[in-house]
Amino acid sequence: MAIIVLVPGSFAPADLYTDFVEVIAKAGLETVVVDTPSVGRREGKGPATMTDDANEISRVVSPLIDQGKEVVLVAHSYGGIPTTQSLERLSPKARGAQGKSGGVLKVIYLTAVVLQVGMSNFELFGGTMPDFVSVADDYMSLSVEANAPLTFSDLPEDKALMWANRMSVHSTLSFKEKLTYPGYNDVQVHYILCEEDKIIPPQFQQAMIDLIKASSGNEVQVHSINSGHCPTHSQPDNLVNILKKIVQG
């Protein structure tokens, strides 16, 4: 059975997905959530880069592949960027070049940011941050009241505020670093398109799907869900059903 390695979105600590991991477990799937270094302040360490996040993904995934496990990467939101970068080490092509067997065969982008090489997340936003994001000391922080109805748009107000309050600061450096490797060219790609997303609207998700197709020359298998930006929280059962079909397929 495959193991899902989930890469969080920006501002999202690993434990933001704990409830969702429990739903996945009930469906019979094993899951590991990457603790991305760019999220939160780390004692004794400066703000992390996107490369630091990609290296952490590789650190988590490589031993699993070495153990002969089939790994499916699931990248949420910003997590799509370091996930793409990490495939420079984790794809079968990359591991074969290192004299190793195995590799990540499938990547699932969950309303995720997909960049072309030479582009950064910051540049994708046009060089400015949304009004609900403030920047200070190389970290970005969110206005809870403004963010909650956007990131958790399809949850009741009290639940949206609860989850938004559990989000952390995020390294500005990680948003400014450019993608250097088009990892989506090397693997089978699935994209879960969230039709009611207010953070990455559907037309932008579609543009990213089109980018992958144009770059790789391969089809992208698209799975639509009628949810906001975090179906992990608003529609966990529906999302798990989609993941299970992809993993087992």
Buried (B, 14 or more C-beta within 10 A) or exposed (E): EBBBBBBBBBBBBBEBBEEBBEBBEEBEBBBBBBBBBBBBEBEEEEBBBBBBBBBBBBEBBBEBBEEEBBBBBBBBBBBBBBBBBBBBBBBBBBBEEEEBEBBBBBBBBBBBBBBBEEBBBBEBEEEEBEEBBEEEEBBBBBEBEBBBBBBBBBBEEEBBBBBBEEBBBBBBBBBBBBBEBBBBBBBBBBBBBBEBBBBBBBEBBEEBBEBBBEBBEEEBBBBEBEBBBBBBBBBBEEBBBBBBEBBEE
